[in-house]
Amino acid sequence: MSEYLTTEQLAPEVVRVAHALHANGWVANHDGNVTAAIGDGRYIATPTAISKGATKVSMLIVVNGDGEVIEGSRGSFSEIKMHLAAYKCRGDVRAVLHAHPPTATAFAVSGHSLGTPFMAEPIVSLGPEVPLIPFGLPGEPALDSSIAEALERADAVMLGNHGVLTVGPDLDTCLLRMELVEHLCKIALAAHQLGGTKPLPQSVIQKLSEKHAKLFPRDIIRGHRSLESSTRPSMTSKGDGDRLVKEALRRLL
């Protein structure tokens, strides 16, 4: 991994990405948040109770590994633990985004994932899966554990009854992954009108997954989970992509 960027280098990037989330319609009101690692267990972040469209460099805060504000005059947001769970479980993660892109969030609140991959290119950027994890209130250990488990095998996660979380080596990668998850959900819903998505062959998925792993190697940190595996809620099965889309549509429309 490259050296950490400084607070001064990252601050305008955090603001730019926050504005992009708002401009794309992926957040409303005070929804969503942006964080980036600056080393030594510190993270620059957007503060609580501020529209992402109105975020300024002067408003940003720096938090420690417990989510406590150590720089800045504003408060930390209530979902900081989700971001910290991602950093604690993956040594390669340098940035985390959380947002509510409407179509992807519609899948999440209806309890369905995208299922088996149905397009080749997204596998290279996202990997072979975008897991859907059970709903949990911010700060609950069970939610942190579910996020950690999902991020051991994915770089984008749908949060049940909530939204989407993306991680990456930098803010731009996180933003592109958020965009791609939303784009795939839009395609899946449109494809239903033509008979549904057709999953790719497993041989193709495997080949492209290997390419993703080479481009974006994961540094899994063991012993990071706050709950034993027997007490964590189970992950939602991927199942068949076409079936999931149809079931989601019946609930949404």
Backbone as CSV, one residue per row, in Angstrom:
resi,resn,N_x,N_y,N_z,CA_x,CA_y,CA_z,C_x,C_y,C_z
1,MET,0.839,-1.196,0.000,0.000,0.000,0.000,0.875,1.247,0.000
2,SER,0.375,2.304,-0.618,1.095,3.569,-0.648,0.990,4.269,0.696
3,GLU,1.789,5.320,0.879,1.742,6.088,2.111,0.371,6.761,2.256
4,TYR,-0.012,6.985,3.501,-1.272,7.679,3.756,-1.175,9.129,3.280
5,LEU,-2.281,9.632,2.746,-2.351,11.049,2.411,-2.587,11.847,3.681
6,THR,-2.203,13.111,3.656,-2.380,13.964,4.822,-3.813,14.483,4.903
7,THR,-4.144,15.039,6.054,-5.457,15.659,6.233,-5.676,16.754,5.207
8,GLU,-4.648,17.547,4.971,-4.752,18.651,4.013,-4.990,18.140,2.595
9,GLN,-4.385,17.021,2.247,-4.582,16.448,0.917,-5.965,15.816,0.769
10,LEU,-6.440,15.190,1.827,-7.699,14.451,1.754,-8.934,15.325,1.932
11,ALA,-8.820,16.402,2.676,-9.992,17.226,2.995,-10.771,17.666,1.756
12,PRO,-10.112,18.264,0.736,-10.892,18.670,-0.444,-11.477,17.484,-1.199
13,GLU,-10.825,16.311,-1.114,-11.351,15.124,-1.781,-12.599,14.613,-1.067
14,VAL,-12.592,14.650,0.254,-13.769,14.251,1.023,-14.955,15.137,0.671
15,VAL,-14.714,16.452,0.577,-15.776,17.391,0.221,-16.277,17.125,-1.198
16,ARG,-15.360,16.894,-2.126,-15.749,16.636,-3.520,-16.640,15.402,-3.612
17,VAL,-16.272,14.342,-2.920,-17.055,13.106,-2.965,-18.400,13.291,-2.263
18,ALA,-18.416,14.022,-1.159,-19.681,14.304,-0.478,-20.636,15.052,-1.401
19,HIS,-20.117,16.045,-2.117,-20.940,16.799,-3.072,-21.440,15.893,-4.190
20,ALA,-20.596,14.951,-4.640,-20.993,14.035,-5.716,-22.132,13.125,-5.267
21,LEU,-22.074,12.644,-4.026,-23.163,11.808,-3.511,-24.487,12.564,-3.552
22,HIS,-24.436,13.830,-3.150,-25.656,14.642,-3.133,-26.114,14.963,-4.550
23,ALA,-25.187,15.353,-5.426,-25.543,15.724,-6.801,-26.142,14.551,-7.569
24,ASN,-25.696,13.338,-7.270,-26.206,12.152,-7.953,-27.541,11.671,-7.389
25,GLY,-27.992,12.296,-6.317,-29.264,11.882,-5.718,-29.156,10.628,-4.887
26,TRP,-27.965,10.330,-4.405,-27.762,9.117,-3.609,-27.900,9.360,-2.119
27,VAL,-28.042,10.631,-1.732,-28.302,10.991,-0.335,-29.293,12.150,-0.318
28,ALA,-30.011,12.271,0.772,-30.940,13.390,0.970,-30.845,13.845,2.418
29,ASN,-31.245,15.091,2.647,-31.204,15.614,4.005,-29.779,15.460,4.566
30,HIS,-29.619,14.775,5.704,-28.302,14.585,6.300,-27.775,13.172,6.070
31,ASP,-28.390,12.435,5.135,-28.032,11.040,4.892,-26.578,10.873,4.480
32,GLY,-26.063,9.661,4.707,-24.778,9.246,4.183,-23.590,9.898,4.853
33,ASN,-22.406,9.293,4.636,-21.183,9.867,5.165,-19.972,9.387,4.392
34,VAL,-18.894,10.154,4.514,-17.640,9.899,3.818,-16.517,9.898,4.844
35,THR,-15.657,8.883,4.800,-14.475,8.860,5.657,-13.269,8.395,4.855
36,ALA,-12.087,8.771,5.334,-10.833,8.334,4.719,-9.779,8.214,5.808
37,ALA,-8.933,7.201,5.696,-7.898,6.971,6.692,-6.721,7.917,6.476
38,ILE,-6.189,8.458,7.590,-5.023,9.338,7.510,-3.853,8.781,8.327
39,GLY,-3.961,7.525,8.746,-2.877,6.857,9.457,-2.956,7.011,10.960
40,ASP,-2.204,6.140,11.657,-2.154,6.171,13.122,-3.535,6.044,13.755
41,GLY,-4.414,5.265,13.114,-5.740,5.043,13.674,-6.632,6.258,13.678
42,ARG,-6.394,7.182,12.732,-7.191,8.400,12.629,-7.899,8.445,11.280
43,TYR,-9.071,9.100,11.263,-9.877,9.134,10.044,-10.510,10.512,9.881
44,ILE,-10.395,11.083,8.691,-11.082,12.334,8.387,-12.488,11.989,7.935
45,ALA,-13.467,12.776,8.346,-14.859,12.398,8.099,-15.758,13.612,7.945
46,THR,-16.867,13.391,7.266,-17.935,14.386,7.247,-18.609,14.360,8.624
47,PRO,-19.093,15.494,9.109,-19.697,15.539,10.446,-21.183,15.199,10.422
48,THR,-21.754,15.110,11.579,-23.185,14.852,11.697,-23.991,16.102,11.337
49,ALA,-25.241,15.872,10.950,-26.245,16.929,10.769,-25.857,17.979,9.743
50,ILE,-25.183,17.560,8.683,-24.843,18.462,7.581,-25.178,17.763,6.260
51,SER,-25.899,18.459,5.368,-26.161,17.906,4.047,-24.834,17.695,3.336
52,LYS,-24.724,16.579,2.640,-23.492,16.336,1.896,-23.288,17.394,0.805
53,GLY,-24.383,17.972,0.338,-24.273,19.019,-0.671,-23.766,20.331,-0.123
54,ALA,-23.841,20.506,1.183,-23.413,21.756,1.821,-22.090,21.602,2.569
55,THR,-21.479,20.432,2.483,-20.251,20.163,3.229,-19.098,21.042,2.751
56,LYS,-18.339,21.570,3.704,-17.157,22.378,3.412,-15.950,21.816,4.155
57,VAL,-14.750,22.147,3.680,-13.529,21.677,4.326,-13.498,22.068,5.791
58,SER,-13.944,23.278,6.094,-13.908,23.774,7.473,-14.824,22.999,8.410
59,MET,-15.772,22.233,7.847,-16.711,21.472,8.667,-16.205,20.075,9.012
60,LEU,-15.197,19.595,8.307,-14.754,18.217,8.481,-14.157,17.993,9.865
61,ILE,-14.204,16.737,10.287,-13.670,16.354,11.590,-12.651,15.227,11.417
62,VAL,-11.862,14.992,12.447,-10.974,13.839,12.507,-11.356,13.046,13.745
63,VAL,-11.542,11.729,13.574,-11.910,10.864,14.696,-10.831,9.821,14.923
64,ASN,-10.809,9.270,16.133,-9.873,8.187,16.421,-10.551,6.844,16.184
65,GLY,-9.885,5.766,16.554,-10.411,4.439,16.303,-11.651,4.083,17.091
66,ASP,-12.014,4.916,18.053,-13.250,4.719,18.812,-14.370,5.625,18.336
67,GLY,-14.091,6.409,17.282,-15.100,7.306,16.747,-15.207,8.624,17.480
68,GLU,-14.256,8.916,18.361,-14.274,10.165,19.132,-13.612,11.282,18.333
69,VAL,-14.216,12.453,18.351,-13.670,13.594,17.620,-12.401,14.088,18.310
70,ILE,-11.301,14.142,17.550,-10.034,14.636,18.102,-9.586,15.919,17.395
71,GLU,-10.240,16.236,16.280,-9.993,17.509,15.598,-11.303,17.980,14.988
72,GLY,-11.547,19.279,15.018,-12.767,19.843,14.472,-13.752,20.208,15.558
73,SER,-14.683,21.084,15.192,-15.633,21.611,16.181,-17.014,20.979,16.095
74,ARG,-17.238,20.100,15.129,-18.552,19.488,14.964,-18.552,18.060,15.503
75,GLY,-19.756,17.484,15.596,-19.896,16.154,16.162,-19.715,15.044,15.148
76,SER,-19.399,13.867,15.649,-19.296,12.680,14.800,-20.688,12.136,14.508
77,PHE,-20.849,11.446,13.399,-22.154,10.908,13.023,-22.411,9.566,13.698
78,SER,-23.681,9.205,13.827,-24.070,8.024,14.599,-23.631,6.713,13.960
79,GLU,-23.380,6.713,12.648,-23.018,5.477,11.950,-21.508,5.317,11.781
80,ILE,-20.721,6.050,12.555,-19.269,5.968,12.444,-18.771,4.548,12.694
81,LYS,-19.466,3.792,13.554,-19.030,2.428,13.870,-19.025,1.530,12.631
82,MET,-19.947,1.773,11.697,-19.955,0.989,10.459,-18.662,1.208,9.679
83,HIS,-18.244,2.462,9.594,-17.020,2.785,8.886,-15.814,2.169,9.595
84,LEU,-15.782,2.307,10.905,-14.658,1.770,11.664,-14.578,0.252,11.558
85,ALA,-15.738,-0.411,11.485,-15.743,-1.868,11.330,-15.061,-2.272,10.028
86,ALA,-15.272,-1.469,8.985,-14.639,-1.760,7.698,-13.124,-1.596,7.782
87,TYR,-12.665,-0.523,8.401,-11.218,-0.305,8.531,-10.570,-1.377,9.397
88,LYS,-11.244,-1.800,10.445,-10.666,-2.759,11.384,-10.545,-4.159,10.798
89,CYS,-11.403,-4.476,9.818,-11.370,-5.839,9.268,-10.534,-5.951,7.999
90,ARG,-10.207,-4.825,7.375,-9.460,-4.843,6.108,-8.307,-3.839,6.145
91,GLY,-7.074,-4.336,6.132,-5.921,-3.458,6.148,-5.724,-2.674,4.878
92,ASP,-6.349,-3.112,3.772,-6.199,-2.428,2.488,-7.196,-1.290,2.303
93,VAL,-8.172,-1.174,3.181,-9.218,-0.152,3.044,-8.695,1.195,3.527
94,ARG,-8.743,2.185,2.649,-8.320,3.534,2.989,-9.474,4.538,2.936
95,ALA,-10.643,4.109,2.441,-11.798,5.007,2.359,-13.080,4.186,2.432
96,VAL,-14.138,4.805,2.984,-15.442,4.147,3.127,-16.536,5.159,2.808
97,LEU,-17.516,4.725,2.028,-18.691,5.556,1.736,-19.945,4.817,2.178
98,HIS,-20.894,5.574,2.698,-22.232,5.039,2.960,-23.237,6.005,2.360
99,ALA,-24.198,5.463,1.596,-25.209,6.301,0.956,-26.479,5.487,0.759
100,HIS,-27.508,6.170,0.225,-28.803,5.538,-0.024,-29.204,5.701,-1.492
101,PRO,-28.408,5.199,-2.442,-28.825,5.292,-3.844,-30.182,4.608,-4.007
102,PRO,-31.165,5.282,-4.608,-32.560,4.817,-4.531,-32.838,3.400,-5.016
103,THR,-32.326,3.024,-6.181,-32.664,1.700,-6.700,-31.994,0.604,-5.882
104,ALA,-30.721,0.772,-5.576,-30.021,-0.219,-4.762,-30.632,-0.304,-3.369
105,THR,-31.023,0.843,-2.829,-31.641,0.837,-1.508,-33.008,0.173,-1.549
106,ALA,-33.705,0.296,-2.683,-34.989,-0.399,-2.830,-34.787,-1.908,-2.736
107,PHE,-33.709,-2.409,-3.351,-33.395,-3.835,-3.206,-33.136,-4.163,-1.740
108,ALA,-32.353,-3.314,-1.082,-31.969,-3.586,0.304,-33.168,-3.573,1.248
109,VAL,-34.084,-2.616,1.066,-35.221,-2.535,1.974,-36.270,-3.602,1.675
110,SER,-36.210,-4.184,0.473,-37.128,-5.283,0.161,-36.526,-6.631,0.508
111,GLY,-35.273,-6.620,0.965,-34.653,-7.848,1.441,-34.064,-8.737,0.371
112,HIS,-33.614,-8.140,-0.741,-33.073,-8.948,-1.833,-31.764,-8.368,-2.364
113,SER,-30.845,-9.259,-2.686,-29.574,-8.848,-3.270,-29.654,-8.935,-4.788
114,LEU,-28.556,-8.611,-5.454,-28.511,-8.701,-6.917,-28.429,-10.143,-7.397
115,GLY,-28.039,-11.058,-6.535,-27.941,-12.447,-6.932,-26.676,-12.748,-7.725
116,THR,-26.713,-13.814,-8.490,-25.560,-14.243,-9.284,-25.238,-13.201,-10.352
117,PRO,-23.949,-12.870,-10.581,-23.592,-11.858,-11.582,-24.184,-12.153,-12.959
118,PHE,-24.663,-11.089,-13.613,-25.266,-11.236,-14.939,-24.561,-10.377,-15.988
119,MET,-23.506,-9.667,-15.587,-22.672,-8.904,-16.512,-21.213,-9.138,-16.144
120,ALA,-20.348,-9.124,-17.167,-18.940,-9.461,-16.933,-18.139,-8.334,-16.300
121,GLU,-18.210,-7.123,-16.882,-17.333,-6.037,-16.444,-17.444,-5.705,-14.952
122,PRO,-18.649,-5.663,-14.387,-18.755,-5.303,-12.977,-18.017,-6.245,-12.028
123,ILE,-17.818,-7.496,-12.435,-17.109,-8.429,-11.559,-15.681,-7.963,-11.330
124,VAL,-15.074,-7.371,-12.348,-13.695,-6.903,-12.225,-13.608,-5.767,-11.219
125,SER,-14.635,-4.931,-11.145,-14.630,-3.793,-10.222,-15.161,-4.135,-8.834
126,LEU,-16.158,-5.024,-8.766,-16.839,-5.310,-7.501,-16.555,-6.690,-6.942
127,GLY,-16.055,-7.597,-7.772,-15.953,-8.976,-7.352,-17.224,-9.734,-7.705
128,PRO,-17.318,-11.003,-7.332,-18.444,-11.841,-7.765,-19.718,-11.679,-6.956
129,GLU,-19.707,-10.808,-5.948,-20.879,-10.724,-5.081,-21.017,-9.342,-4.463
130,VAL,-22.265,-8.913,-4.301,-22.591,-7.737,-3.492,-23.532,-8.255,-2.403
131,PRO,-22.986,-8.658,-1.260,-23.814,-9.296,-0.227,-24.873,-8.360,0.326
132,LEU,-25.954,-8.954,0.771,-26.986,-8.242,1.524,-26.922,-8.743,2.950
133,ILE,-26.711,-7.853,3.908,-26.617,-8.273,5.299,-27.874,-7.846,6.051
134,PRO,-28.172,-8.508,7.165,-29.391,-8.185,7.928,-29.357,-6.777,8.496
135,PHE,-30.533,-6.227,8.734,-30.630,-4.900,9.337,-30.058,-4.908,10.747
136,GLY,-29.396,-3.808,11.097,-28.905,-3.614,12.458,-28.822,-2.132,12.748
137,LEU,-29.111,-1.753,13.972,-28.998,-0.350,14.352,-27.528,0.050,14.438
138,PRO,-27.198,1.284,14.060,-25.809,1.747,14.132,-25.229,1.553,15.528
139,GLY,-24.025,1.014,15.566,-23.362,0.803,16.840,-23.587,-0.568,17.446
140,GLU,-24.540,-1.338,16.904,-24.769,-2.678,17.435,-23.628,-3.600,17.028
141,PRO,-23.065,-4.375,17.957,-21.970,-5.295,17.613,-22.338,-6.271,16.505
142,ALA,-23.604,-6.710,16.470,-24.021,-7.663,15.442,-23.891,-7.062,14.046
143,LEU,-24.203,-5.778,13.902,-24.073,-5.117,12.602,-22.609,-5.007,12.212
144,ASP,-21.758,-4.617,13.148,-20.335,-4.522,12.861,-19.783,-5.867,12.411
145,SER,-20.208,-6.935,13.064,-19.737,-8.275,12.717,-20.229,-8.701,11.341
146,SER,-21.478,-8.368,11.022,-22.023,-8.704,9.704,-21.272,-7.968,8.607
147,ILE,-20.959,-6.687,8.845,-20.197,-5.907,7.868,-18.813,-6.502,7.686
148,ALA,-18.156,-6.842,8.789,-16.811,-7.418,8.716,-16.813,-8.725,7.945
149,GLU,-17.793,-9.572,8.215,-17.871,-10.858,7.523,-18.091,-10.659,6.029
150,ALA,-18.983,-9.746,5.669,-19.266,-9.500,4.259,-18.049,-8.937,3.538
151,LEU,-17.304,-8.054,4.200,-16.159,-7.414,3.554,-14.955,-8.343,3.412
152,GLU,-15.009,-9.498,4.025,-13.962,-10.483,3.785,-14.051,-11.041,2.365
153,ARG,-15.223,-10.893,1.741,-15.417,-11.455,0.404,-16.001,-10.466,-0.588
154,ALA,-16.142,-9.200,-0.195,-16.755,-8.226,-1.097,-16.224,-6.830,-0.800
155,ASP,-16.426,-5.923,-1.757,-16.007,-4.527,-1.606,-17.193,-3.565,-1.610
156,ALA,-18.380,-4.099,-1.796,-19.622,-3.324,-1.716,-20.645,-4.196,-1.005
157,VAL,-21.390,-3.587,-0.103,-22.340,-4.338,0.710,-23.675,-3.609,0.740
158,MET,-24.761,-4.359,0.516,-26.096,-3.819,0.710,-26.484,-4.028,2.165
159,LEU,-26.969,-2.969,2.798,-27.366,-3.014,4.198,-28.881,-3.162,4.283
160,GLY,-29.344,-4.267,4.830,-30.770,-4.525,4.902,-31.542,-3.377,5.528
161,ASN,-32.639,-2.967,4.879,-33.493,-1.867,5.359,-32.706,-0.575,5.584
162,HIS,-31.650,-0.371,4.762,-30.824,0.792,5.042,-30.245,1.416,3.782
163,GLY,-29.234,0.816,3.169,-28.578,1.446,2.024,-27.412,0.632,1.525
164,VAL,-26.335,1.317,1.151,-25.166,0.653,0.565,-23.889,1.180,1.212
165,LEU,-22.934,0.297,1.417,-21.615,0.650,1.937,-20.571,0.176,0.936
166,THR,-19.646,1.066,0.550,-18.556,0.658,-0.331,-17.228,1.010,0.311
167,VAL,-16.218,0.181,0.035,-14.872,0.413,0.559,-13.887,0.366,-0.594
168,GLY,-12.677,0.896,-0.349,-11.678,0.855,-1.400,-10.362,1.461,-0.961
169,PRO,-9.372,1.432,-1.847,-8.057,2.003,-1.537,-8.038,3.522,-1.577
170,ASP,-9.114,4.123,-2.114,-9.206,5.585,-2.183,-10.666,5.977,-2.360
171,LEU,-10.927,7.257,-2.245,-12.304,7.754,-2.300,-12.933,7.569,-3.675
172,ASP,-12.149,7.788,-4.729,-12.707,7.654,-6.068,-13.161,6.225,-6.344
173,THR,-12.397,5.239,-5.888,-12.800,3.843,-6.079,-14.105,3.559,-5.354
174,CYS,-14.235,4.084,-4.141,-15.482,3.905,-3.396,-16.666,4.526,-4.137
175,LEU,-16.456,5.714,-4.683,-17.524,6.416,-5.392,-17.928,5.652,-6.644
176,LEU,-16.951,5.158,-7.389,-17.245,4.385,-8.595,-17.980,3.093,-8.266
177,ARG,-17.624,2.475,-7.165,-18.311,1.239,-6.764,-19.749,1.522,-6.359
178,MET,-19.973,2.639,-5.687,-21.337,3.027,-5.336,-22.159,3.249,-6.611
179,GLU,-21.571,3.938,-7.561,-22.239,4.195,-8.841,-22.572,2.896,-9.553
180,LEU,-21.644,1.949,-9.517,-21.845,0.687,-10.231,-22.927,-0.168,-9.590
181,VAL,-22.979,-0.201,-8.273,-24.037,-0.954,-7.603,-25.410,-0.399,-7.988
182,GLU,-25.537,0.914,-7.958,-26.810,1.531,-8.342,-27.147,1.244,-9.806
183,HIS,-26.145,1.317,-10.678,-26.345,1.068,-12.107,-26.808,-0.372,-12.345
184,LEU,-26.188,-1.323,-11.665,-26.564,-2.726,-11.827,-27.993,-2.983,-11.363
185,CYS,-28.391,-2.328,-10.277,-29.757,-2.509,-9.797,-30.777,-1.951,-10.788
186,LYS,-30.442,-0.817,-11.408,-31.331,-0.259,-12.425,-31.458,-1.209,-13.617
187,ILE,-30.344,-1.790,-14.037,-30.361,-2.735,-15.166,-31.182,-3.969,-14.813
188,ALA,-31.000,-4.475,-13.598,-31.724,-5.678,-13.183,-33.229,-5.455,-13.190
189,LEU,-33.666,-4.301,-12.715,-35.098,-4.011,-12.695,-35.648,-3.861,-14.115
190,ALA,-34.874,-3.193,-14.991,-35.324,-3.036,-16.379,-35.355,-4.380,-17.097
191,ALA,-34.367,-5.245,-16.803,-34.292,-6.547,-17.465,-35.487,-7.425,-17.125
192,HIS,-36.080,-7.214,-15.990,-37.246,-8.006,-15.609,-38.375,-7.858,-16.626
193,GLN,-38.495,-6.675,-17.208,-39.556,-6.438,-18.180,-39.341,-7.244,-19.465
194,LEU,-38.113,-7.711,-19.670,-37.787,-8.492,-20.866,-37.578,-9.965,-20.547
195,GLY,-37.992,-10.359,-19.366,-37.879,-11.770,-19.011,-36.907,-12.073,-17.899
196,GLY,-36.186,-11.068,-17.431,-35.283,-11.280,-16.315,-33.825,-11.405,-16.724
197,THR,-32.935,-11.279,-15.750,-31.500,-11.408,-16.007,-31.126,-12.873,-16.200
198,LYS,-30.056,-13.100,-16.956,-29.531,-14.443,-17.181,-28.146,-14.519,-16.554
199,PRO,-27.982,-15.293,-15.480,-26.691,-15.369,-14.794,-25.572,-15.834,-15.727
200,LEU,-24.383,-15.305,-15.511,-23.214,-15.718,-16.274,-22.788,-17.133,-15.871
201,PRO,-22.107,-17.850,-16.761,-21.574,-19.175,-16.397,-20.564,-19.044,-15.260
202,GLN,-20.526,-20.028,-14.392,-19.604,-19.996,-13.265,-18.152,-19.925,-13.706
203,SER,-17.832,-20.503,-14.854,-16.450,-20.458,-15.350,-16.023,-19.025,-15.658
204,VAL,-16.945,-18.237,-16.193,-16.663,-16.828,-16.493,-16.537,-16.040,-15.194
205,ILE,-17.458,-16.278,-14.260,-17.425,-15.589,-12.970,-16.105,-15.859,-12.253
206,GLN,-15.656,-17.117,-12.282,-14.415,-17.480,-11.617,-13.219,-16.773,-12.232
207,LYS,-13.157,-16.740,-13.548,-12.033,-16.107,-14.247,-11.964,-14.612,-13.939
208,LEU,-13.103,-13.935,-13.996,-13.124,-12.501,-13.744,-12.921,-12.182,-12.262
209,SER,-13.347,-13.085,-11.393,-13.127,-12.899,-9.963,-11.637,-12.944,-9.640
210,GLU,-10.918,-13.807,-10.324,-9.473,-13.885,-10.127,-8.795,-12.598,-10.573
211,LYS,-9.300,-12.000,-11.644,-8.755,-10.728,-12.110,-9.012,-9.631,-11.081
212,HIS,-10.227,-9.617,-10.518,-10.553,-8.643,-9.470,-9.611,-8.796,-8.282
213,ALA,-9.351,-10.034,-7.881,-8.495,-10.284,-6.728,-7.071,-9.797,-6.962
214,LYS,-6.598,-9.882,-8.204,-5.252,-9.409,-8.528,-5.190,-7.886,-8.543
215,LEU,-6.239,-7.257,-9.053,-6.268,-5.796,-9.127,-6.493,-5.164,-7.755
216,PHE,-7.297,-5.827,-6.922,-7.656,-5.266,-5.617,-7.435,-6.317,-4.525
217,PRO,-6.178,-6.625,-4.204,-5.910,-7.629,-3.161,-6.422,-7.175,-1.802
218,ARG,-7.018,-8.088,-1.065,-7.564,-7.784,0.257,-6.576,-8.176,1.349
219,ASP,-6.468,-7.323,2.333,-5.644,-7.590,3.507,-6.584,-7.809,4.680
220,ILE,-7.004,-9.072,4.865,-7.969,-9.401,5.904,-7.280,-9.423,7.262
221,ILE,-7.847,-8.698,8.215,-7.311,-8.657,9.569,-8.099,-9.629,10.423
222,ARG,-7.451,-10.676,10.885,-8.131,-11.701,11.675,-8.370,-11.226,13.109
223,GLY,-9.383,-11.823,13.742,-9.669,-11.513,15.131,-10.322,-10.166,15.351
224,HIS,-10.951,-9.607,14.270,-11.528,-8.278,14.374,-12.976,-8.282,14.812
225,ARG,-13.643,-9.435,14.752,-15.087,-9.439,14.993,-15.411,-9.332,16.469
226,SER,-16.505,-8.651,16.756,-16.883,-8.416,18.150,-17.769,-9.519,18.708
227,LEU,-18.285,-10.389,17.831,-19.140,-11.483,18.282,-18.607,-12.801,17.738
228,GLU,-18.875,-13.883,18.462,-18.528,-15.190,17.945,-19.434,-15.512,16.768
229,SER,-18.940,-16.346,15.857,-19.690,-16.642,14.637,-21.053,-17.247,14.936
230,SER,-21.163,-17.981,16.045,-22.437,-18.629,16.361,-23.511,-17.640,16.746
231,THR,-23.123,-16.402,17.117,-24.120,-15.419,17.545,-24.412,-14.389,16.486
232,ARG,-23.702,-14.427,15.369,-23.938,-13.444,14.320,-25.128,-13.848,13.480
233,PRO,-25.920,-12.897,12.998,-27.028,-13.228,12.103,-26.482,-13.773,10.805
234,SER,-27.199,-14.718,10.205,-26.728,-15.318,8.966,-26.850,-14.341,7.815
235,MET,-25.976,-14.528,6.814,-26.011,-13.680,5.637,-27.134,-14.140,4.717
236,THR,-27.742,-13.228,4.010,-28.771,-13.578,3.039,-28.135,-14.283,1.863
237,SER,-28.694,-15.386,1.450,-28.143,-16.146,0.331,-28.269,-15.388,-0.975
238,LYS,-27.278,-15.582,-1.866,-27.347,-14.937,-3.166,-28.516,-15.489,-3.985
239,GLY,-28.617,-16.817,-3.998,-29.695,-17.425,-4.764,-29.578,-17.161,-6.250
240,ASP,-30.668,-17.295,-6.931,-30.705,-17.068,-8.364,-31.064,-15.622,-8.651
241,GLY,-30.241,-14.944,-9.476,-30.432,-13.521,-9.737,-31.799,-13.194,-10.298
242,ASP,-32.275,-13.994,-11.249,-33.562,-13.720,-11.879,-34.698,-13.830,-10.870
243,ARG,-34.632,-14.857,-10.024,-35.682,-15.043,-9.026,-35.713,-13.882,-8.040
244,LEU,-34.536,-13.437,-7.606,-34.465,-12.339,-6.649,-35.027,-11.049,-7.224
245,VAL,-34.695,-10.778,-8.492,-35.190,-9.561,-9.123,-36.711,-9.586,-9.220
246,LYS,-37.265,-10.731,-9.612,-38.714,-10.838,-9.744,-39.402,-10.649,-8.394
247,GLU,-38.811,-11.249,-7.344,-39.418,-11.112,-6.025,-39.330,-9.658,-5.551
248,ALA,-38.197,-9.020,-5.849,-38.045,-7.608,-5.455,-39.059,-6.741,-6.163
249,LEU,-39.272,-7.011,-7.443,-40.216,-6.207,-8.213,-41.639,-6.353,-7.692
250,ARG,-41.990,-7.582,-7.298,-43.353,-7.790,-6.779,-43.581,-6.950,-5.526
251,ARG,-42.522,-6.752,-4.749,-42.658,-5.951,-3.536,-42.610,-4.461,-3.795
252,LEU,-41.801,-4.103,-4.812,-41.578,-2.680,-5.070,-42.664,-2.032,-5.890
253,LEU,-43.277,-2.790,-6.805,-44.215,-2.207,-7.769,-45.660,-2.532,-7.391
